[in-house]
Amino acid sequence: MAMDELNIQIYGCRNCRLWQGAKHAVPGEGPLNAKVMIVGQNPGADEDEVGRPFVGRAGKYLTKTLAEFGIKRENLFITNIVKHTSPLNRKPYPDEVAACLPYLLTQIEVIKPEIIVLLGASAKGAPRVEGIEYVEIIHPSAAMRFTKMRERFRQQIAELSKRLQN
């Protein structure tokens, strides 16, 4: 399946209740030959507003931190497990995650990344595809709030950068 076709399906998705409170579906963005895919939990309010992933405060912090370690956002495919925002940015319910997983799995199939970076506790539950390296990293919103998590987040991004240079 082509990514354009998949995105059309995501934009029209009604497989769970989340679309009802959302302005935009947020399929994800980035090159289709990306070596690295970043997967978060779900779009927040800023992402819902513009239909793009990781554009709010946490996204800007993520982009800035990646750049500090020589990783360009435009070289990554960035998406979320769930493609619509959830009320009050709550953690998606299991049935909402289940409704979106086929989209994520298809994105992985199309892009064929070497590394998938899972941001935060919810993303850690993403299914694993054989032959892909998975890296779990603290969510940038937690890193922004807590000093110890910020230090660990920066260490994790530094380690990712080293992996990409090899």
Secondary structure as GFF3:
##gff-version 3
##sequence-region A 1 166
A	DSSP	alpha_helix	3	11	.	.	.	ID=ss1
A	DSSP	three_ten_helix	17	21	.	.	.	ID=ss2
A	DSSP	beta_strand	36	40	.	.	.	ID=ss3
A	DSSP	alpha_helix	45	50	.	.	.	ID=ss4
A	DSSP	alpha_helix	57	68	.	.	.	ID=ss5
A	DSSP	three_ten_helix	73	75	.	.	.	ID=ss6
A	DSSP	beta_strand	77	80	.	.	.	ID=ss7
A	DSSP	three_ten_helix	87	89	.	.	.	ID=ss8
A	DSSP	alpha_helix	94	111	.	.	.	ID=ss9
A	DSSP	beta_strand	115	119	.	.	.	ID=ss10
A	DSSP	alpha_helix	120	123	.	.	.	ID=ss11
A	DSSP	beta_strand	133	137	.	.	.	ID=ss12
A	DSSP	alpha_helix	140	145	.	.	.	ID=ss13
A	DSSP	alpha_helix	147	165	.	.	.	ID=ss14
###
